[in-house]
Each structure stands twice: as structure tokens, then as C-alpha cells.
Amino acid sequence: MNILFITDNFPPEVNAPATRTYEHAKIWVDEGHEVTVITCAPNFPKGEVFKGYKNKFYRKEEVDDIKVIRVWSYITVNEGFIKRTLDYLSFAFTSFWAGLFQKADVIVATSPQFFTTWTGLALSKFKRKPWVFELRDLWPESIRSVGAIDEGITYRILEKIELFLYKHADLVIPVTEAFKERLVKRGIPSGKQVVIENGANLNLFQNKNNGELLRKQLKLPDKFLVGYIGTHGMAHNLGFILDCIREIKDPEYHFLFIGDGAEKEKLMGYAKKRNMQNVTFIDSIPKEDVPNYLSSIDVSLVPLKKANTFKTVIPSKIFEAAAMETPILLGVEGQAQQIIEAFDAGICFEPENKVDFIQKLKMLKENKGMYNQKSENGLGLAMAYDREKLARKMLLALERLH
């Protein structure tokens, strides 16, 4: 089977969409299928093309037997609604033209952003092949939740387009059951959807040997380390976390913020202005180094803004932390909280509740028995969301369309 996959994120980018697409495609290739990924020059999250790449009209490469085609797009930093929309629309246009010349038995287009799915729909019409909407985010609802767009006429138009795309896809693959339930309420049949959650690559997230060495390199060997690893964006509400950290006077705590994003400079400026000595910011790291950092920290921090939209989200960070048996401090309500509590792999605080955050963090530090139990339970959570099993489940769904 020839699988044509449209995504604007792919390695060497290290965010969740890039990782999921690569790991799924690698398994599909190993199963004997041909996978072609159409993407753009790697530039997320800074909006700067990675070293060794150029924003060319067309570039072809091969990554672990995955055929990768990179097309030109208007590249901008991940901020500003108009500029980001131009970025997304330009990729939708150029990826469509590149896709016309690729073999495809089935076409997969992934969100966010949902303009990639316009390409999936258009290519399916020209090629007369089925297409799949991989739903990673409820866009445009999610950008409204972080205040990037008002609920005006533009939002209502985008919402109508979103529903049109769901209806015209041959299959919708939401990443959470909550997404599926939301779509059912909007008229998308349950039978037209297959939930494929995010997960962790258990082959990658098992090296626990370099944590102490990394602590020494960071000159934090004896601290209780709380780490956030990922995009520093509007949705993650890291400004609230810094507000909480200012209230913590115990010198044994130290906080690591690892990654990049639209909010990072603002966060660093906030911490510098207030002379916060218990905070360290580290640039984005390669995916293969994430296990080392997860094994070096005592707690993996996973926060989001307090919004109904995010009750439907399951951050992929929880699976990676669980695979490394690192207890999770989760500031997300809804389905993510249900998973953490079901496997007892961490502890949850109410988003944007400073008192609750500090109290729950203190419990993880001081209650050693509880901490060790949640650490041990993490592997059970990770095994339940093994990326390889999920990739094979998605492949089966694609084969049914072929």
C-alpha cells in the first residue's frame, strides 16, 4: 500500500506531531508499505529554518526508508494570527501540488493546523483515493481558548470549514475519546471514527543510566528537580508556573524548563527580572536526549491553561515520562487526569490554582512511599499506550480503506 502523509511537522523537529508521524511511518515501512511524507523545511518552534536545510520549493530525501518531500512555505515565528495563517495556507498550497505527483492508495492529513486537511481533501478528489483526517487538536477551538482569536465571524467561518472537512473525510482519527465524543455531538458518526491515542516509544524511553551524570553537568546534583520538557507556548501557561515558583522558598527545589516556543523569551525575562535563582532554562534538545533529561528529573511537569477545550486533550508528555518511571505533576483536567489517576502514575493539581500546585508538589517531595509507588506505576501506563501497538492499530484502519 502507498500511504501519502501530509504534515507540516517532521523530524528533525521534536514536537509531538513530528515524533508521532515519524514513529508511525517507520513501523508502516517495516511492515512493507511505502510511505511518502510531504512536509516543509524544519522550523518549529522558532520559525527559523534548521541548520543544513533551506526553504526550497522542492527537496526530496529519505529518512529510515520513509520518502520525505519538503516544499516551500511562508515561514514565520509561531505568533500572530495573520502571519501564522499565511504560513499554514502556503504549505497547504505547495503540498497539494507536490502531492499530485506522488503515488497514493490512501491519503492522511494531520492537524493542527487544519489547513493541511484541505490538501488531503483536494488530493483525494483529484486522485479519487480515500483520505483520513488525523485529528490532533480541535482547531479553531483551541486557538480561541488561548485568546489568539475572538469568537467573531472569522471564527464561525473556520468552524464551518472544520465541520465540512470532518464530513467529507473517509475516516477521522481523533487522538482522544473526548475528541470523538465532541464530534459525535456535532453530527460525525461514531462508526466513521477510530481513536488512536498518543503514546511512547518504549524502545527509546528506557535508558535510565545517564540521569546522575546530567545532574552533575547541570551543577544540580542534590536538588529536587521538577522539569518541563516541551514547547513554551500560550496553551501551556508556564507564566502561572513561574508565579507559583516565586512562592516556594525551600532551596531544595529547582525547576528546569527545556525547549523553545513563542513564550520563552517572555518567561526568561520574567525570571531574570525577579532574580529567580531556582529556575534554569535550557534550549530545545534532540529527541534522543529526552530520556536522559527525564531520568535526571524527579518530577515531570505537564500544565495547560484552565479551559474546557483542554479537558479533551491528552498531552503526549505524560506517556514519555511514565515510560521513564518519572512521576507526573499534571495540571490538566478531563481525560488526561482520568488516565493519570487510573494508573496512579502521578498527581493532579487544579489548573491555575497556585495553592493546589504547591501543595501537590510538596506531597511528591515529602511522601517517599507515595512517590515511589507512582514511579513504579508509570511503566504500566506507558505499556498501555505503546506507540508500536498504536501505529499498528492505525495501519489496520488505513488498510480497511484500501
Order of alpha helices (4+ residues) and beta strands (2+ residues): beta-alpha-beta-beta-beta-alpha-beta-alpha-beta-alpha-alpha-beta-alpha-alpha-beta-alpha-beta-alpha-beta-alpha-beta-alpha-beta-alpha-beta-alpha-alpha-alpha
